[in-house]
Amino acid sequence: MSANDSPKGQPSQTYDSAFLKACRREPVPHTPVWFMRQAGRSLPEYRKVREGTAMLESCMRPDLVTEITMQPVRRHNVDAAIFFSDIVVPLKAIGVDLDIKPGVGPVVAQPIRRREDLAQLRDLTPEDVSYVTEAIGMLTSELGSTPLIGFAGAPFTLASYLVEGGPSKNHEHTKALMYGDPQLWADLLDRLAEITSAFLKVQIEAGASAVQLFDSWVGALAPADYRRSVMPASAKVLQSVASYGVPRIHFGVGTGELLGLMGEAGADVVGVDYRVALDEAARRVGPGKALQGNLDPAVLFSTTEAVEAKTDEVLAAAAGLEGHVFNLGHGVLPTTDPEALTRLVDYVHTKTAR
């Protein structure tokens, strides 16, 4: 059963929220707003609660996950919470030797570059991530009518970290494997699709009202390579949770040339980064999808007047969309003034009130 249903067929607390209505392309009382990385480094209360706790440990403590996920909801009055986690959490949970190094990101001890390296990737079970189920239970009780968005990394981006051994600008090892051993590449992505699907199912069954699949690095690919070598695995993940009836959001960075394909992979909502205007993104994606985005996060460092002017541009470009969830075109930058985010939420709500 999803967070959108109740045993007697009556809508749950979140079903009629502005966020879920926009995802379903239904009329909304105002354009809903949430921010990628809203629960994180820009908030002083986040830095305080994380003091002395490593990133991966904080993702595995239900009390911390609950507190950090709630912080931006309390402070900014956003229309949805995003589950505090990291894309490598399911990999860590199945025993992959990795760590998140401050200032670097995920670092993998034994990169996957040969067939025998696939042995690192066993199936994920709900018991592996029992802390996720516990945290979501705590969160849904506290969130009430505010929807919770589940979170996972897409197969390509997970594969890139695993093959490179850490973050990469050029993805040279990843592309070398993808082009040089397409069967091993396909098997790697298929296994990651199974793990990611299991991770999303745990979150939905625990009470998440929607899910977002982050393909942070897939913008490094040309459309033909995406369609042939990546899209089948992403489609498998999105299809695996289709029966739950929760909205499926798909987002990547630098994916202007891939927007149509990312929607075709099975998303209900396509996230758009700040490089493509939403009206043009709608043309590329085609009908039948809501869009999410897409204010440039760097705009928030300018004056309030400039932020409002750029927000007006985003809202104007979104005026003809079937459904629109306002967001940034990437995550909140660490040194963003939290007050700028609070003002932005209020501005969008006021400006778009129906």
Salt bridges, closest charged atoms under 4 A:
GLU26 OE2 - ARG24 NE 3.03
GLU45 OE2 - ARG75 NE 2.90
ASP63 OD2 - ARG61 NH2 3.06
GLU67 OE1 - ARG74 NH2 3.03
ASP79 OD1 - HIS30 NE2 2.91
ASP79 OD2 - HIS349 NE2 2.57
GLU116 OE2 - ARG114 NH1 3.32
ASP117 OD1 - ARG114 NH2 3.63
ASP128 OD2 - ARG122 NH1 2.90
GLU142 OE2 - ARG74 NH2 3.28
ASP187 OD2 - ARG115 NH2 2.88
ASP190 OD1 - LYS236 NZ 2.71
GLU194 OE2 - LYS236 NZ 2.71
ASP225 OD1 - ARG228 NH2 2.48
GLU264 OE2 - ARG227 NH1 3.29
ASP268 OD2 - ARG248 NE 2.95
ASP273 OD2 - ARG275 NH1 2.69
GLU280 OE2 - ARG283 NH2 2.65
GLU280 OE2 - ARG284 NE 2.80
ASP312 OD1 - LYS351 NZ 3.69
GLU313 OE1 - LYS310 NZ 3.11
GLU322 OE1 - ARG25 NH1 2.81
GLU339 OE2 - ARG75 NH1 3.43
